[in-house]
């Protein structure tokens, strides 16, 4: 059985609409299991498009990770909040 784990996203700055690859890269750095194990998927962050291919993070925006249920109990990585991205003054998303 697959489960979707949903985590709130907080930001005062917009991110690129095309943030999928950068989000996956940031999650892979922060959570080894995202990159090293099969069966894990990352949904794009939803928000409000504000023009110039930028997305404003909203109070309802989340990071959603789909993972097999049996991996939840052994993954302590999901318990610690992490900063995955930092805002930039151009249209691309940069990572810490």
JOJOGI-V744632 format. One record per backbone hydrogen bond with DSSP energy under -1.0 kcal/mol. NH is the residue of the N-H (numbers start at 1). CO is the residue of the C=O. If there is no record, write none. Layout:
BEGIN
nh	co
NH	CO
NH	CO
END
This chain:
BEGIN
nh	co
3	67
5	65
7	63
9	61
15	55
17	53
19	17
23	19
24	20
25	21
26	22
27	23
28	24
29	25
30	26
31	27
34	31
36	32
37	33
41	66
43	64
48	56
50	54
54	51
55	15
56	48
61	58
63	7
65	5
66	41
67	3
69	1
71	68
72	69
75	72
79	76
80	77
86	94
END
